[in-house]
């Protein structure tokens, strides 16, 4: 991982940051979409698949408002991925 972080100003006190690829195979990857604000960092972890056109596509999102109570989503992060976040 590069030590450089590219940020893109959105509005006062808020900037988005380039995605951080946490894990990747030939067909799938897990990325962290970080953002910075005046009180810290926030973001989301997204699982993606490579599309027929060669670009990365988000895997179908889950609408938690309609998810049955006994269901959930788990995205496992290996040691290398956790190190990239620290």
C-alpha positions in Angstrom: 0.0 0.0 0.0 1.2 3.5 -0.8 1.9 5.9 2.0 0.2 8.7 -0.1 -3.5 9.5 0.5 -5.4 11.4 -2.1 -8.3 13.4 -0.8 -11.0 15.2 -2.9 -12.7 18.2 -1.3 -16.5 17.9 -1.4 -17.6 20.7 0.9 -16.4 22.5 4.0 -15.1 20.0 6.5 -15.7 17.0 4.3 -13.5 15.2 1.8 -13.6 11.8 0.1 -10.5 9.7 -0.1 -9.4 7.3 -2.8 -10.6 3.7 -2.3 -8.4 1.3 -0.4 -8.3 -2.2 -1.9 -8.3 -4.5 1.1 -8.4 -7.9 -0.7 -8.5 -8.9 -4.3 -8.6 -11.9 -6.6 -8.9 -12.1 -10.3 -12.7 -11.8 -10.1 -13.6 -10.2 -6.8 -12.3 -7.6 -4.4 -13.2 -5.9 -1.1 -12.6 -2.2 -0.9 -12.9 0.5 1.8 -14.6 3.7 0.6 -13.2 6.2 3.2 -14.3 9.8 3.8 -12.8 12.4 6.2 -14.8 15.0 8.2 -13.9 17.4 10.9 -14.3 14.8 13.7 -12.5 11.9 12.0 -12.9 9.2 9.3 -15.9 7.2 8.2 -16.5 4.9 5.3 -18.0 1.7 4.0 -16.7 -1.7 3.1 -17.9 -2.9 -0.3 -17.6 -6.3 -2.1 -17.1 -6.0 -5.8 -17.0 -8.3 -8.9 -15.4 -7.7 -12.2 -18.0 -7.0 -14.9 -18.0 -8.2 -18.5 -16.7 -4.8 -19.5 -13.7 -5.2 -17.2 -14.7 -2.6 -14.6 -15.5 -3.3 -10.9 -19.2 -3.5 -10.0 -20.6 -3.5 -6.5 -22.2 -6.8 -5.7 -26.0 -6.5 -5.1 -26.7 -4.4 -2.1 -28.8 -5.6 0.8 -31.6 -3.4 1.9 -31.5 -3.8 5.7 -34.9 -2.3 6.1 -36.5 -5.4 4.5 -34.0 -8.0 5.7 -35.6 -10.7 8.0 -34.6 -10.5 11.6 -32.6 -13.7 11.5 -30.4 -12.6 8.5 -27.4 -10.4 8.1 -24.3 -9.8 6.0 -20.7 -10.6 6.9 -17.6 -9.5 5.1 -14.5 -11.2 6.4 -11.3 -9.2 6.5 -8.0 -11.0 6.6 -4.9 -9.8 8.5 -3.5 -8.0 5.5 -6.8 -6.1 5.0 -6.9 -5.0 8.7 -3.3 -3.8 8.5 -4.2 -1.6 5.5 -6.9 0.0 7.7 -4.6 0.7 10.6 
